[in-house]
Amino acid sequence: MIATYRKPTAAGKVLGVLLLFALAALGLTDAAAQAPVKTVTNQAPASVKEPEGRALTIAAVCQDEEGKPLSGVQVVLYRRDPQKLTMERLRSEATGDDGRIQFADLASPPTEVDGSGWSYILAVAKPGKGSIIQYPTAASLKNPLVFKLLSAATLQGRVTDASGKPVVGARVWAGCPYNEPVDGVCSTRTDADGRYAITDMAPDEFKPKLSADGKTAIWISGCYFEVVHPNYAHIRPMYHHMPDTVDVVLPLEGIIDGKVVDQITGKPAADVLVYTHGTDSVEGGGYQETRTDLNGKYRLSSLLAGKYNLWAKAPDRACTALDSFAVESGKTQTAPDLSLIEGGWIEGRLVDAATDKPISGAVRGVLLGVGLNGPSRPKSGAGRQWSKVDEQGRFRLHVAPGTNFPYIMPSDAWERTQHRDYFQKGIEVKSGEIVSIVFRILPTEPIPDPDPAPVRLMMPVPAERQAAALVRQLGGWYEVNSDNHVVEVNMVYHKAPGGQRYDNDRTDTDEALRAVSAFPRLKRLFLRGGQATDDGMLRLTKLSDLETLFIWDALKITDAGVEHLSGLTALERLYLQGVNLSDKGVAALKHLKEMRSLDLNGPAITDESVEYLLGMTKLQHLNVSNTGLTEKGVDRLLTLPELKSIYFPIAAIPPEHRDEIRKRRPGVQVNFTSP
């Protein structure tokens, strides 16, 4: 449901008041009516917020690895204000023998619908233990928080500039996504040789984790951390294990100078927030924020080279963002002026499609929100507008004029929204308009058909239809070429036309391989652990067109299974994550001369395998980080002529030799990682 309102004229206001009295007399102003309230004034809609100033208590219990109370844990309470760009230390408590702390008589944070209100941060630390940084929400504070502190792990490495010189005094921190660390917690500075060591990290292996519903596996390949120095770009490298060693190269910073003008007053906009967020071309997101001076001018520094979206934020104003502004390393560039304008509003509510009753924004600890891309937040970047949904299911967004694309978060609620395709086409909003919409959400039980009607699959040729039906029965997905031959089978996930991702949790051993053996033109195959064994791999031997094979967590596959791939000479990309190979398994791959990208696992893989890999002269990307290679083998692999990136086991190369290894192939991205 959608309704658009313009600001009324003076005569319209009088008529509206008379009409409201008439409706009241007829009993038609019941809040349960289907249509939303249509009263519109010259003022922007009132903020949807909860009462402020209520007393709040934050209680927590700290435990060791065995779940026993942990004494001597220091818990520090901070308050972060995103409007003032400040983080203030409020209180500190140490746990006693019962492992408990409590902060009483706290002010309740405001629940601004756009997420701009201040919030609390907790830093939990004890020598020898991995520190924890927590962002408590109202829902999480109904019961005492539980912090389980594990034995500490270390994130370490060396920070250099592009010429290899050490960067001294760079700040390095993890666990806090803002532009400043929490003092003394998961943070450090580089020494005179550019080296850093964060010694209070919590250990993590980044294994597949189940989603909140316990049905979907979520793959997390690593976690970002922050490296900042005033003379260089702010970058967000990733660690893939904890403990881990990550060396970092800081490029020269790019700088954006600009100005914000209030188009309504015609004056420079002083003391307003300015944000930038990188597009896909900027690794790690490229998020920065600052404020304008008295002349409306701003400077955004420490930026990586790439393209950025910029926008300003001020009360009662909207802003059309600057889309994909290019930033160059080592240069200062002036951006076009950002304009604060009147804008329009998208407001509305979430209702249960079965009962027409409002859906509260916080149900069973799950926070509902409405996100938006459009002129205010271009789709080219990850930055988006966001509104909380209140207890009455209401939300509002102040937007720039143009086509706007609202959606519901989390994705589960969005996927159950009726007429979702209508909203995905965009809603046109004009300056001064209030556009009211209703999201009608289907209940979780009974669960809707996971394959909605708009999703269509082309039928393959008759000889392949039975096998294609089996793929679908097993929860997989297939694609056909212009001749209707199946060319791709994905047993891990598929994406619907609307962009929703559906993960497959079926692991019927070798059944998928029985199906794909019927597709002689198959080029791409994606499998997950439990879907393939050594015996099942035999069914791949006739797939002479196969170019890509990905198998995640393939613990049931050994050298014997990989030997069945020896005749697939068209293979260009082979990913065997979790397969425990030896030199014998690598030898079986030596005839695959078209290989461009190869990921191998197995501590039993030694320097003997190097000779087989050197025969793959077209290799561009190679991961042998979880192998038993030595420095001698590493040195030989660097001679591959087409190499672009390579991952070596960190144990193979002493720290003092790693820079020298990188210098041997300056055009190659050389990484040293833990298994």
C-alpha positions as CSV (number, residue, x, y, z in Angstrom):
1,M,0.0,0.0,0.0
2,I,1.3,3.4,-0.9
3,A,0.0,7.0,-0.5
4,T,1.6,10.3,-1.5
5,Y,0.9,13.6,0.2
6,R,1.8,17.1,-0.8
7,K,2.0,20.0,1.7
8,P,-1.5,21.5,2.0
9,T,-2.4,25.1,1.0
10,A,-4.1,27.3,3.6
11,A,-7.5,26.5,2.3
12,G,-6.6,22.8,2.3
13,K,-5.7,23.0,5.9
14,V,-9.1,24.4,6.9
15,L,-10.8,21.8,4.7
16,G,-8.7,19.0,6.3
17,V,-9.7,20.1,9.8
18,L,-13.4,20.1,8.9
19,L,-13.0,16.7,7.3
20,L,-11.3,15.3,10.4
21,F,-14.1,16.4,12.6
22,A,-16.6,14.8,10.2
23,L,-14.7,11.5,10.2
24,A,-14.6,11.5,14.0
25,A,-18.3,12.0,14.1
26,L,-18.7,9.0,11.9
27,G,-16.3,6.8,13.9
28,L,-13.9,6.5,11.0
29,T,-10.7,7.5,12.8
30,D,-10.1,4.2,14.5
31,A,-6.4,3.4,14.5
32,A,-7.2,-0.1,13.4
33,A,-8.5,1.2,10.0
34,Q,-6.6,-0.1,6.9
35,A,-5.4,3.3,5.7
36,P,-2.6,5.1,7.7
37,V,-3.3,8.5,9.2
38,K,-3.2,11.1,6.4
39,T,-2.7,14.3,8.4
40,V,0.1,16.3,6.9
41,T,1.4,19.7,8.0
42,N,4.1,22.0,6.9
43,Q,6.4,20.4,9.4
44,A,8.4,17.2,8.9
45,P,6.8,14.1,10.6
46,A,7.5,13.7,14.3
47,S,10.4,11.5,15.2
48,V,9.4,7.9,16.1
49,K,11.2,7.4,19.4
50,E,10.8,5.9,22.9
51,P,10.7,8.0,26.0
52,E,14.2,9.1,27.2
53,G,15.7,9.5,30.6
54,R,14.6,6.2,32.0
55,A,17.0,4.6,34.6
56,L,19.1,1.8,33.1
57,T,21.2,-0.9,34.7
58,I,23.9,-2.8,32.9
59,A,24.8,-6.0,34.7
60,A,27.3,-8.6,33.5
61,V,29.0,-11.8,34.6
62,C,32.5,-12.8,33.4
63,Q,33.5,-16.4,33.0
64,D,36.5,-18.5,32.1
65,E,36.7,-21.2,29.4
66,E,34.9,-23.7,31.6
67,G,32.1,-21.3,32.5
68,K,33.3,-20.6,36.0
69,P,33.2,-17.0,37.5
70,L,36.3,-15.0,36.7
71,S,37.6,-12.4,39.1
72,G,39.9,-9.5,38.4
73,V,38.3,-8.6,35.1
74,Q,38.3,-4.9,34.3
75,V,35.0,-3.7,32.7
76,V,35.0,-0.1,31.4
77,L,31.9,1.7,30.2
78,Y,32.1,4.2,27.4
79,R,29.6,6.5,25.7
80,R,29.9,7.1,22.0
81,D,28.2,10.1,20.4
82,P,28.3,9.8,16.5
83,Q,27.0,13.4,16.2
84,K,29.9,14.9,18.2
85,L,32.4,12.2,17.0
86,T,33.4,11.6,20.6
87,M,33.9,8.5,22.9
88,E,33.8,9.3,26.6
89,R,34.9,7.0,29.4
90,L,32.2,6.9,32.1
91,R,32.9,4.2,34.7
92,S,35.1,1.3,35.5
93,E,34.5,-1.8,37.6
94,A,36.5,-5.0,38.4
95,T,34.8,-8.3,39.0
96,G,35.1,-10.0,42.4
97,D,35.0,-13.8,43.1
98,D,31.5,-14.1,41.7
99,G,32.6,-12.6,38.4
100,R,29.9,-10.0,38.4
101,I,29.8,-6.2,37.8
102,Q,27.0,-3.7,37.6
103,F,26.6,-0.2,36.4
104,A,23.4,1.3,37.8
105,D,21.4,4.5,37.4
106,L,22.5,5.1,33.8
107,A,20.6,7.2,31.4
108,S,18.8,5.3,28.6
109,P,20.2,6.0,25.2
110,P,17.8,7.8,22.8
111,T,16.4,5.5,20.2
112,E,16.7,7.8,17.2
113,V,15.1,6.2,14.1
114,D,18.1,6.9,12.0
115,G,20.6,5.4,14.4
116,S,22.3,8.8,15.1
117,G,21.8,8.7,18.9
118,W,24.6,8.1,21.3
119,S,25.2,4.6,22.6
120,Y,27.1,2.6,25.2
121,I,30.3,0.5,24.6
122,L,31.7,-2.0,27.1
123,A,35.4,-3.0,27.1
124,V,36.2,-6.2,29.0
125,A,39.8,-7.1,29.7
126,K,42.0,-9.3,32.0
127,P,45.7,-10.0,31.6
128,G,46.3,-13.2,29.7
129,K,42.8,-13.3,28.3
130,G,41.3,-12.2,25.0
131,S,39.6,-8.9,25.4
132,I,35.9,-8.3,24.4
133,I,34.3,-5.1,23.1
134,Q,30.5,-5.2,23.4
135,Y,27.8,-2.8,22.1
136,P,24.8,-3.5,24.4
137,T,21.3,-3.0,23.0
138,A,18.1,-2.5,25.0
139,A,17.0,-6.1,24.1
140,S,20.3,-7.6,25.3
141,L,20.1,-5.9,28.7
142,K,17.0,-7.6,29.9
143,N,19.2,-10.2,31.5
144,P,22.9,-9.9,32.7
145,L,25.4,-10.0,29.9
146,V,27.7,-13.1,29.9
147,F,31.3,-12.6,28.8
148,K,33.4,-15.8,28.3
149,L,37.1,-14.8,28.3
150,L,39.4,-17.3,26.5
151,S,43.1,-17.5,26.6
152,A,44.6,-14.6,24.7
153,A,45.9,-14.8,21.2
154,T,48.2,-12.4,19.3
155,L,47.7,-10.5,16.1
156,Q,51.1,-9.3,14.9
157,G,52.9,-8.2,11.8
158,R,54.9,-5.3,10.3
159,V,53.6,-2.1,8.7
160,T,55.7,-0.6,5.9
161,D,55.2,2.0,3.2
162,A,55.2,1.2,-0.6
163,S,59.0,1.4,-0.7
164,G,59.4,-1.1,2.2
165,K,60.3,1.4,4.8
166,P,58.9,0.8,8.3
167,V,56.0,3.0,9.4
168,V,56.6,4.1,12.9
169,G,53.7,5.1,15.3
170,A,50.9,3.7,13.3
171,R,47.8,2.9,15.3
172,V,46.6,-0.7,14.9
173,W,43.4,-1.9,16.5
174,A,40.6,-4.5,16.2
175,G,37.1,-5.0,17.5
176,C,36.0,-1.3,17.3
177,P,34.6,-0.3,13.9
178,Y,34.8,3.4,14.5
179,N,37.6,5.8,13.6
180,E,39.2,5.5,17.0
181,P,40.2,2.5,19.2
182,V,39.1,1.7,22.7
183,D,42.2,2.7,24.8
184,G,44.3,-0.2,25.9
185,V,41.9,-2.9,24.5
186,C,42.8,-4.8,21.3
187,S,45.0,-1.9,20.2
188,T,48.7,-0.9,19.9
189,R,51.2,1.2,17.9
190,T,54.0,0.2,15.6
191,D,57.5,0.3,16.9
192,A,60.7,1.7,15.3
193,D,60.8,-1.2,12.9
194,G,57.1,-0.9,12.0
195,R,56.2,-4.0,14.0
196,Y,53.0,-4.4,16.0
197,A,51.6,-7.0,18.3
198,I,48.1,-7.0,19.8
199,T,48.4,-9.5,22.5
200,D,44.8,-9.6,24.0
201,M,42.9,-10.9,21.0
202,A,40.3,-13.7,21.4
203,P,41.2,-16.8,19.5
204,D,39.0,-17.7,16.5
205,E,39.2,-20.3,13.7
206,F,36.4,-18.8,11.4
207,K,34.7,-22.1,10.8
208,P,31.3,-22.1,9.1
209,K,28.7,-21.0,11.7
210,L,25.0,-21.6,11.8
211,S,22.6,-18.7,11.4
212,A,20.1,-17.7,14.2
213,D,17.5,-20.1,12.9
214,G,20.0,-23.0,13.0
215,K,19.3,-24.0,9.4
216,T,21.8,-22.0,7.3
217,A,25.6,-22.3,7.3
218,I,27.3,-18.9,7.3
219,W,30.9,-18.7,5.8
220,I,33.1,-16.0,7.4
221,S,36.5,-15.9,5.8
222,G,38.1,-13.5,8.3
223,C,37.7,-10.2,10.2
224,Y,38.8,-6.7,9.4
225,F,41.1,-4.6,11.6
226,E,42.3,-1.0,11.4
227,V,45.7,0.5,10.6
228,V,45.9,4.3,10.8
229,H,48.8,6.8,10.4
230,P,48.3,10.5,9.7
231,N,50.6,10.5,6.7
232,Y,49.0,7.5,5.0
233,A,45.7,6.0,3.9
234,H,43.5,4.4,6.6
235,I,43.3,0.8,5.6
236,R,41.3,-2.2,6.9
237,P,43.3,-5.4,6.3
238,M,41.8,-8.8,7.2
239,Y,43.0,-11.6,9.4
240,H,41.9,-15.1,8.6
241,H,42.8,-16.9,11.9
242,M,43.5,-15.9,15.4
243,P,46.4,-16.0,16.2
244,D,47.6,-14.6,12.9
245,T,50.5,-12.7,11.3
246,V,49.5,-10.0,8.8
247,D,52.0,-7.7,7.2
248,V,50.5,-4.4,6.0
249,V,51.7,-1.9,3.3
250,L,50.3,1.6,3.8
251,P,49.8,3.6,0.6
252,L,49.9,7.4,0.5
253,E,46.6,9.0,1.5
254,G,44.1,10.6,-0.8
255,I,42.3,13.8,0.5
256,I,38.9,15.3,-0.4
257,D,38.3,19.0,0.3
258,G,34.8,20.3,-0.1
259,K,32.0,22.5,1.0
260,V,28.4,22.1,2.2
261,V,25.8,24.7,1.3
262,D,22.3,25.0,2.8
263,Q,20.2,25.7,-0.3
264,I,17.2,26.7,1.8
265,T,19.1,29.6,3.6
266,G,21.6,30.1,0.8
267,K,24.4,30.1,3.4
268,P,27.4,27.7,4.1
269,A,26.4,24.9,6.4
270,A,28.5,25.1,9.5
271,D,29.1,22.2,12.0
272,V,27.3,19.5,10.0
273,L,28.4,15.9,9.6
274,V,30.0,14.8,6.3
275,Y,30.3,11.1,5.5
276,T,32.2,9.2,2.9
277,H,31.9,5.5,2.0
278,G,33.8,3.7,-0.6
279,T,32.2,1.9,-3.5
280,D,33.2,-1.7,-4.4
281,S,36.5,-0.3,-5.7
282,V,37.7,0.5,-2.1
283,E,38.8,-2.4,0.0
284,G,37.5,-2.5,3.5
285,G,34.6,0.0,3.0
286,G,36.5,3.3,3.1
287,Y,34.3,4.8,5.7
288,Q,35.2,8.2,7.1
289,E,33.3,11.0,8.8
290,T,34.1,14.6,9.8
291,R,32.3,18.0,10.5
292,T,32.3,21.2,8.5
293,D,33.9,24.4,9.9
294,L,32.2,27.8,10.3
295,N,32.5,28.4,6.5
296,G,30.9,25.0,5.6
297,K,34.2,23.6,4.5
298,Y,35.4,20.1,5.3
299,R,38.4,17.8,4.7
300,L,38.3,14.0,4.5
301,S,41.8,12.5,4.8
302,S,43.5,9.1,5.0
303,L,41.6,7.8,2.1
304,L,42.6,4.9,-0.2
305,A,42.6,5.4,-3.9
306,G,39.2,4.6,-5.4
307,K,35.7,5.9,-5.8
308,Y,33.6,7.3,-2.9
309,N,30.1,8.4,-2.2
310,L,29.8,11.5,-0.1
311,W,26.9,13.0,1.7
312,A,26.1,15.5,4.5
313,K,23.7,15.2,7.4
314,A,21.9,17.9,9.2
315,P,18.6,18.2,11.1
316,D,15.5,18.9,9.0
317,R,17.5,18.6,5.8
318,A,18.1,16.0,3.1
319,C,21.2,15.7,0.9
320,T,21.7,14.3,-2.6
321,A,24.9,12.3,-2.3
322,L,27.8,12.7,-4.6
323,D,28.1,9.3,-6.4
324,S,31.5,7.6,-7.1
325,F,33.8,10.6,-6.7
326,A,37.3,9.4,-7.7
327,V,40.2,9.8,-5.2
328,E,43.9,9.4,-6.2
329,S,46.7,8.3,-3.9
330,G,48.9,11.1,-2.7
331,K,46.6,13.9,-4.1
332,T,44.2,16.4,-2.7
333,Q,41.0,16.8,-4.8
334,T,38.2,19.3,-4.5
335,A,34.7,17.8,-4.6
336,P,31.6,19.6,-6.0
337,D,29.6,21.3,-3.3
338,L,27.2,19.1,-1.3
339,S,23.7,20.7,-1.0
340,L,21.3,20.5,1.9
341,I,17.8,20.6,0.7
342,E,14.2,20.2,1.9
343,G,13.8,16.7,0.5
344,G,10.8,14.4,1.1
345,W,9.8,11.7,3.5
346,I,9.1,8.0,3.2
347,E,7.2,6.8,6.3
348,G,5.1,3.8,7.0
349,R,4.6,0.7,9.1
350,L,5.1,-3.0,9.1
351,V,2.0,-5.2,9.6
352,D,1.3,-8.9,9.9
353,A,-0.2,-9.9,6.6
354,A,-2.4,-12.5,8.3
355,T,-3.8,-10.3,11.1
356,D,-3.2,-6.7,9.9
357,K,-1.7,-5.9,13.3
358,P,1.5,-3.9,13.6
359,I,4.8,-5.8,13.9
360,S,7.0,-4.5,16.7
361,G,10.5,-3.5,15.8
362,A,12.0,-5.8,18.5
363,V,10.6,-9.3,18.5
364,R,12.5,-12.0,20.5
365,G,15.6,-9.9,20.4
366,V,15.6,-9.4,16.6
367,L,15.8,-5.7,15.7
368,L,13.8,-4.8,12.7
369,G,14.7,-1.8,10.5
370,V,14.0,-0.3,7.1
371,G,17.0,0.4,5.0
372,L,17.1,2.5,1.8
373,N,19.2,3.2,-1.2
374,G,18.6,6.1,-3.6
375,P,19.8,9.6,-4.3
376,S,20.7,10.0,-0.6
377,R,22.7,6.8,-0.5
378,P,23.6,5.5,-4.0
379,K,23.6,1.8,-4.7
380,S,27.2,1.9,-5.8
381,G,28.3,1.9,-2.1
382,A,27.5,0.0,1.0
383,G,26.3,3.0,2.9
384,R,22.6,3.2,3.3
385,Q,20.0,5.1,5.2
386,W,18.4,3.2,8.0
387,S,15.4,3.7,10.3
388,K,14.5,1.6,13.4
389,V,11.0,0.2,13.5
390,D,9.2,1.2,16.7
391,E,6.9,-0.9,18.9
392,Q,3.9,0.1,16.8
393,G,5.6,-1.0,13.6
394,R,6.3,2.6,12.4
395,F,9.3,4.0,10.6
396,R,10.3,7.2,8.7
397,L,13.2,8.2,6.4
398,H,14.1,11.7,5.2
399,V,15.2,11.2,1.6
400,A,16.4,13.2,-1.4
401,P,14.0,13.6,-4.3
402,G,14.1,10.9,-6.9
403,T,13.7,7.1,-7.1
404,N,14.2,5.5,-3.7
405,F,14.5,1.8,-2.9
406,P,13.3,0.9,0.7
407,Y,13.7,-2.6,2.1
408,I,13.4,-4.5,5.4
409,M,16.2,-5.8,7.6
410,P,17.0,-8.5,8.4
411,S,16.6,-10.3,5.1
412,D,14.3,-13.0,6.5
413,A,11.5,-10.4,7.0
414,W,12.2,-8.9,3.6
415,E,11.9,-12.2,1.9
416,R,8.5,-12.7,3.5
417,T,7.2,-9.3,2.4
418,Q,4.2,-9.3,0.0
419,H,4.7,-7.5,-3.3
420,R,8.4,-7.1,-2.6
421,D,9.0,-6.7,-6.3
422,Y,6.9,-3.6,-6.3
423,F,9.2,-1.9,-3.8
424,Q,12.3,-3.2,-5.6
425,K,11.3,-1.2,-8.7
426,G,11.7,2.0,-6.6
427,I,9.4,4.7,-5.2
428,E,9.4,8.1,-6.7
429,V,9.6,10.9,-4.1
430,K,9.3,14.6,-4.8
431,S,10.6,17.5,-2.6
432,G,8.0,18.4,0.0
433,E,6.2,15.1,-0.3
434,I,5.4,12.5,2.4
435,V,5.1,9.1,0.8
436,S,3.4,6.5,3.1
437,I,3.9,2.8,2.5
438,V,2.8,-0.4,4.3
439,F,5.0,-3.5,4.3
440,R,2.8,-6.6,4.8
441,I,4.9,-9.5,6.1
442,L,3.8,-13.1,5.9
443,P,4.1,-15.2,9.1
444,T,7.0,-17.6,9.5
445,E,4.6,-20.5,10.0
446,P,3.6,-22.1,7.7
447,I,6.9,-21.3,5.8
448,P,6.2,-20.0,2.3
449,D,7.5,-22.0,-0.7
450,P,11.2,-21.3,-0.9
451,D,10.9,-21.1,-4.7
452,P,8.6,-18.1,-5.3
453,A,6.7,-17.9,-8.5
454,P,8.8,-15.2,-10.2
455,V,11.8,-17.5,-10.2
456,R,12.1,-19.4,-13.4
457,L,14.4,-22.1,-14.7
458,M,15.0,-23.0,-18.3
459,M,14.4,-26.7,-19.0
460,P,17.5,-28.5,-20.2
461,V,17.6,-30.8,-23.2
462,P,15.4,-34.0,-22.7
463,A,18.4,-36.2,-22.0
464,E,19.4,-34.1,-19.0
465,R,16.0,-33.4,-17.5
466,Q,15.9,-36.3,-15.1
467,A,19.3,-35.4,-13.7
468,A,18.4,-31.7,-13.5
469,A,15.2,-32.7,-11.5
470,L,17.4,-34.6,-9.0
471,V,19.7,-31.6,-8.6
472,R,16.6,-29.5,-7.6
473,Q,15.3,-32.2,-5.4
474,L,18.6,-32.2,-3.5
475,G,18.3,-28.4,-3.0
476,G,20.8,-27.4,-5.7
477,W,20.5,-25.1,-8.7
478,Y,21.6,-25.3,-12.3
479,E,22.1,-23.1,-15.3
480,V,21.8,-23.9,-19.0
481,N,23.5,-22.4,-22.0
482,S,21.9,-21.1,-25.2
483,D,21.6,-24.8,-26.4
484,N,19.8,-25.7,-23.2
485,H,22.6,-27.9,-22.0
486,V,23.4,-27.7,-18.2
487,V,26.7,-25.9,-17.8
488,E,26.6,-25.1,-14.1
489,V,25.5,-26.9,-10.9
490,N,25.6,-25.2,-7.5
491,M,24.8,-27.5,-4.6
492,V,25.8,-24.8,-2.1
493,Y,23.5,-21.8,-2.7
494,H,21.6,-19.9,-5.4
495,K,20.4,-16.4,-5.8
496,A,16.9,-15.4,-6.9
497,P,16.3,-12.6,-9.4
498,G,15.5,-10.3,-6.6
499,G,19.0,-10.9,-5.1
500,Q,17.9,-13.1,-2.2
501,R,20.4,-15.9,-1.4
502,Y,19.1,-19.3,-0.6
503,D,21.6,-21.7,1.1
504,N,21.3,-25.5,0.7
505,D,21.8,-27.5,3.8
506,R,21.4,-30.9,2.2
507,T,24.4,-33.2,2.3
508,D,23.2,-36.4,0.7
509,T,26.5,-38.2,0.1
510,D,27.5,-38.6,-3.6
511,E,23.8,-38.1,-4.8
512,A,24.7,-34.8,-6.4
513,L,27.7,-36.3,-8.2
514,R,25.4,-39.1,-9.5
515,A,23.3,-36.3,-11.1
516,V,26.0,-34.2,-12.5
517,S,27.6,-37.1,-14.4
518,A,24.7,-36.8,-16.8
519,F,25.7,-33.3,-17.9
520,P,28.4,-33.7,-20.6
521,R,28.7,-29.9,-21.2
522,L,29.1,-29.1,-17.5
523,K,31.7,-26.3,-17.0
524,R,31.2,-25.2,-13.3
525,L,30.5,-27.4,-10.2
526,F,30.1,-26.2,-6.6
527,L,29.9,-28.7,-3.7
528,R,30.1,-28.6,0.0
529,G,31.3,-31.0,2.7
530,G,29.3,-34.2,2.9
531,Q,28.2,-34.1,-0.7
532,A,31.2,-35.9,-2.1
533,T,33.5,-38.9,-1.2
534,D,36.4,-40.5,-3.0
535,D,34.0,-43.0,-4.7
536,G,31.7,-40.3,-5.8
537,M,34.5,-38.3,-7.4
538,L,34.8,-41.2,-10.0
539,R,31.6,-39.8,-11.6
540,L,33.5,-36.7,-12.7
541,T,35.9,-38.5,-15.0
542,K,33.7,-38.0,-18.1
543,L,33.2,-34.3,-17.6
544,S,35.8,-33.2,-20.2
545,D,34.4,-29.6,-20.4
546,L,34.7,-28.9,-16.6
547,E,36.6,-25.7,-16.0
548,T,35.7,-24.9,-12.4
549,L,35.4,-27.2,-9.4
550,F,34.9,-25.8,-5.9
551,I,34.5,-28.1,-2.9
552,W,34.2,-26.6,0.6
553,D,35.0,-28.6,3.8
554,A,35.6,-31.8,1.8
555,L,36.9,-33.9,4.7
556,K,35.8,-37.1,3.1
557,I,38.1,-36.7,0.0
558,T,41.7,-37.9,0.0
559,D,44.4,-38.5,-2.6
560,A,42.3,-41.4,-4.0
561,G,39.4,-39.1,-4.9
562,V,41.6,-36.4,-6.4
563,E,43.2,-38.9,-8.7
564,H,39.9,-39.1,-10.6
565,L,40.5,-35.5,-11.7
566,S,43.7,-36.3,-13.5
567,G,42.0,-36.5,-16.9
568,L,40.0,-33.2,-16.6
569,T,42.5,-31.3,-18.7
570,A,40.1,-28.3,-19.2
571,L,40.1,-27.4,-15.5
572,E,41.1,-23.8,-14.9
573,R,40.0,-23.3,-11.3
574,L,40.2,-25.9,-8.5
575,Y,39.4,-25.2,-4.9
576,L,39.8,-28.1,-2.5
577,Q,39.3,-26.5,0.9
578,G,39.5,-29.1,3.7
579,V,40.8,-31.9,1.5
580,N,43.8,-33.5,3.2
581,L,46.2,-34.2,0.3
582,S,49.7,-35.5,0.1
583,D,52.3,-35.3,-2.7
584,K,50.6,-38.3,-4.4
585,G,47.4,-36.3,-4.8
586,V,49.2,-33.3,-6.2
587,A,51.0,-35.6,-8.7
588,A,47.6,-36.6,-10.0
589,L,47.0,-33.0,-11.0
590,K,50.2,-32.5,-12.9
591,H,48.6,-32.9,-16.4
592,L,46.1,-30.0,-15.8
593,K,48.0,-27.5,-17.9
594,E,45.1,-25.0,-18.2
595,M,45.0,-24.4,-14.4
596,R,44.7,-20.6,-13.5
597,S,43.7,-20.8,-9.9
598,L,44.5,-23.6,-7.4
599,D,43.8,-24.0,-3.7
600,L,45.4,-27.0,-2.0
601,N,45.4,-28.3,1.6
602,G,47.5,-30.9,3.4
603,P,50.4,-30.8,5.8
604,A,51.7,-33.9,3.9
605,I,52.3,-31.8,0.8
606,T,56.1,-31.3,0.7
607,D,58.6,-29.7,-1.7
608,E,58.2,-32.8,-3.8
609,S,55.0,-31.4,-5.2
610,V,56.7,-28.2,-6.4
611,E,57.8,-29.9,-9.6
612,Y,54.2,-30.8,-10.4
613,L,53.0,-27.3,-9.8
614,L,55.7,-25.7,-11.9
615,G,54.3,-27.6,-14.8
616,M,51.1,-25.5,-14.5
617,T,52.7,-22.6,-16.3
618,K,49.4,-20.6,-16.6
619,L,48.8,-20.5,-12.8
620,Q,47.9,-17.0,-11.6
621,H,46.6,-17.6,-8.1
622,L,48.0,-20.3,-5.8
623,N,47.1,-21.1,-2.2
624,V,49.4,-23.6,-0.5
625,S,49.2,-22.0,3.0
626,N,48.2,-25.2,4.8
627,T,51.0,-27.4,3.5
628,G,54.4,-28.6,4.6
629,L,56.4,-26.6,2.0
630,T,59.8,-25.2,3.0
631,E,61.6,-22.0,2.0
632,K,63.3,-23.9,-0.8
633,G,59.9,-24.9,-2.3
634,V,58.6,-21.3,-1.8
635,D,61.5,-19.9,-3.7
636,R,60.9,-22.2,-6.7
637,L,57.2,-21.5,-6.9
638,L,57.9,-17.8,-7.2
639,T,59.2,-18.6,-10.7
640,L,55.8,-19.4,-12.1
641,P,55.6,-17.0,-15.1
642,E,51.9,-15.8,-14.9
643,L,51.7,-15.6,-11.1
644,K,49.6,-12.8,-9.6
645,S,49.0,-13.9,-6.0
646,I,50.3,-16.7,-3.8
647,Y,49.7,-17.8,-0.2
648,F,52.5,-19.6,1.6
649,P,52.6,-21.3,5.1
650,I,53.9,-18.8,7.6
651,A,56.1,-21.5,9.2
652,A,58.0,-22.0,6.0
653,I,59.8,-18.6,6.0
654,P,61.5,-17.0,9.0
655,P,60.3,-13.4,9.7
656,E,63.6,-11.9,8.6
657,H,63.4,-13.5,5.2
658,R,59.8,-12.5,4.2
659,D,60.6,-9.1,2.9
660,E,63.3,-10.5,0.7
661,I,60.9,-13.2,-0.6
662,R,58.5,-10.4,-1.7
663,K,61.2,-8.4,-3.4
664,R,61.9,-11.3,-5.7
665,R,58.6,-10.9,-7.4
666,P,57.5,-7.3,-6.9
667,G,54.5,-7.7,-9.1
668,V,53.1,-10.6,-7.2
669,Q,51.0,-10.4,-4.1
670,V,52.9,-12.7,-1.6
671,N,51.1,-13.6,1.6
672,F,52.2,-15.7,4.6
673,T,49.3,-17.2,6.6
674,S,48.7,-19.7,9.4
675,P,47.0,-22.9,8.6
